[in-house]
């Protein structure tokens, strides 16, 4: 496999996170700020490398990540981890929550501009019956942080039920969240909803 450029990684991330939309060369070019021709070349290269699958709908070719390929699953996990690395402060702040295979998502205005954010939005995906320690850690963090922590605590099954039912708030979180911890489990969770 060839090395992925930054735009190729961004395109894969868009296709993975925004699974409820049909993306073609036009939509990807707008989101990446590149020409339509450049976007077409990028998507054709990803398809040639078996990283995305293409389906013709009407007159348009739409793309989704090839999540049934283990290499693509690992690549998406890596790209999610790379994205999280840009939010080291929050990784450090919430690292106590990451135990026993939990997934920690940061979303909302904190991602865009912490200085203007009213609160810190996080979502913790966990196993059933595993919320006691979460509430304790959030309470301790709340004493230290100047902004209110708005934490959503769900089991992975509850989260997936919301995703499959296309709950607007959860879909918006999926599209925009930074996965601070548990990127591999997150990619695995969403692999079947992220394909055509």
C-alpha positions as a printed Julia matrix, in Angstrom:
196×3 Matrix{Float64}:
   0.0    0.0     0.0
   1.14   3.5    -0.76
   1.66   6.23    1.82
  -1.5    8.29    2.38
  -1.33  12.07    1.9
  -3.01  14.4     4.41
  -5.93  14.97    2.01
  -6.36  11.22    1.5
  -6.45  10.71    5.28
  -8.94  13.56    5.68
 -11.13  12.09    2.92
 -11.12   8.67    4.58
 -12.06  10.29    7.89
 -14.95  12.19    6.28
 -16.22   9.0     4.63
 -15.95   7.09    7.91
 -17.49   9.69   10.22
 -20.22  11.01    7.93
 -21.68   7.62    7.06
 -25.27   8.89    6.75
 -24.38  11.0     3.68
 -23.53   9.97    0.16
 -20.13  11.41   -0.74
 -18.86  11.87   -4.25
 -16.04  13.89   -5.81
 -18.04  17.14   -5.47
 -18.79  16.8    -1.76
 -15.24  15.72   -0.92
 -13.73  18.56   -2.98
 -15.82  21.11   -1.05
 -14.91  19.68    2.35
 -11.2   19.42    1.54
 -11.02  22.74   -0.32
  -9.54  21.15   -3.45
 -10.68  21.06   -7.08
 -13.25  18.54   -8.24
 -10.63  17.0   -10.56
  -8.2   16.7    -7.64
 -10.93  15.08   -5.57
 -11.74  12.61   -8.38
  -8.06  11.63   -8.66
  -7.8   11.22   -4.89
 -10.91   8.98   -4.7
  -9.81   6.91   -7.7
  -6.42   6.35   -6.04
  -8.12   5.27   -2.8
 -10.35   2.91   -4.79
  -7.37   1.46   -6.69
  -5.72   0.75   -3.32
  -8.94  -0.97   -2.14
  -9.33   1.58    0.68
 -12.78   2.69   -0.49
 -15.61   1.08   -2.37
 -17.61   2.89   -5.01
 -21.26   2.55   -5.97
 -23.05   4.28   -8.81
 -26.29   5.95   -7.74
 -28.01   7.65  -10.64
 -25.32   9.62  -12.46
 -23.04   9.9    -9.45
 -20.38   7.61   -8.03
 -20.47   7.59   -4.23
 -17.74   6.31   -1.94
 -17.51   4.64    1.46
 -14.48   3.23    3.28
 -13.9   -0.48    2.68
 -14.4   -1.37    6.36
 -14.5   -5.12    5.68
 -10.76  -4.97    4.9
  -8.68  -5.31    8.09
  -6.01  -2.96    6.68
  -8.62  -0.2     6.22
  -9.91  -0.79    9.75
  -6.35  -0.39   11.08
  -5.77   2.69    8.9
  -8.97   4.37   10.16
  -7.89   3.55   13.74
  -4.52   5.17   13.07
  -6.09   8.28   11.5
  -8.45   8.64   14.49
  -5.46   8.33   16.87
  -3.54  10.93   14.84
  -6.51  13.29   15.05
  -6.71  12.77   18.85
  -3.04  13.67   19.16
  -3.97  17.25   18.29
  -5.98  17.34   21.55
  -3.28  16.22   23.99
  -4.59  18.46   26.76
  -7.92  16.6    26.78
  -6.3   13.2    26.4
  -4.3   13.94   29.53
  -7.29  15.45   31.35
  -9.54  12.43   30.84
  -7.03   9.56   30.79
  -8.36   8.17   34.13
 -11.64   7.39   32.36
  -9.91   5.13   29.86
  -9.88   1.76   31.57
 -11.1   -1.67   30.59
 -11.78  -0.95   26.93
 -13.88   2.2    27.21
 -14.15   4.68   24.36
 -13.83   8.39   25.23
 -15.16  10.99   22.77
 -14.68  14.75   22.97
 -17.19  16.82   21.0
 -18.93  20.19   20.85
 -17.55  23.71   21.12
 -14.48  22.61   23.11
 -13.05  21.19   19.89
 -13.55  24.39   17.93
 -12.49  26.97   20.52
 -12.17  26.16   24.21
 -12.04  29.86   25.19
 -15.55  30.39   23.78
 -16.98  27.05   24.97
 -19.52  27.11   27.8
 -18.82  23.53   28.82
 -16.71  20.48   28.02
 -18.7   17.8    26.2
 -17.54  14.21   26.49
 -19.14  10.86   25.82
 -17.99   7.67   27.5
 -18.89   4.34   25.89
 -18.6    1.52   28.4
 -19.69  -1.98   29.31
 -22.98  -2.5    31.15
 -22.72  -1.93   34.92
 -19.49   0.05   34.62
 -20.53   3.59   35.55
 -19.56   4.03   39.24
 -15.91   4.93   38.63
 -16.89   7.21   35.74
 -19.07   9.43   37.95
 -16.34   9.59   40.6
 -13.68  10.7    38.06
 -16.04  13.28   36.49
 -16.84  14.73   39.96
 -13.12  15.02   40.78
 -12.36  16.65   37.43
 -15.26  19.07   37.87
 -13.59  20.41   41.03
 -10.44  21.23   39.03
 -11.77  22.52   35.71
 -13.21  26.05   35.36
 -15.93  24.94   32.91
 -18.76  22.51   33.52
 -18.24  18.98   32.24
 -21.23  17.69   30.32
 -20.69  13.92   30.26
 -22.87  11.38   28.47
 -22.31   7.88   29.73
 -23.67   5.05   27.52
 -23.06   1.38   26.98
 -21.7    0.52   23.55
 -25.02  -1.22   22.81
 -27.04   1.92   23.72
 -24.76   4.01   21.53
 -25.13   1.64   18.57
 -28.91   1.56   18.97
 -28.92   5.38   18.71
 -26.62   5.23   15.67
 -28.77   2.62   13.91
 -31.93   4.62   14.68
 -30.12   7.68   13.25
 -30.72   9.8    16.36
 -29.74  13.29   15.14
 -27.71  14.29   18.23
 -25.69  11.06   18.22
 -25.08  11.2    14.45
 -23.82  14.78   14.89
 -21.45  13.6    17.63
 -20.17  10.77   15.38
 -19.53  13.26   12.54
 -17.6   15.73   14.67
 -16.17  13.99   17.74
 -12.52  13.46   18.48
 -11.93   9.92   19.74
  -9.52  10.52   22.63
  -9.21   6.86   23.61
 -10.37   3.53   22.23
  -9.98   4.31   18.53
  -9.69   0.63   17.56
 -12.88  -0.35   19.42
 -14.66   2.69   17.97
 -13.69   1.79   14.38
 -14.81  -1.78   15.04
 -18.16  -0.58   16.46
 -18.92   1.58   13.43
 -17.47  -0.68   10.75
 -20.82  -2.13    9.67
 -22.68   1.18    9.56
 -19.87   2.86    7.62
 -20.13   0.7     4.53
 -22.54   0.79    1.59
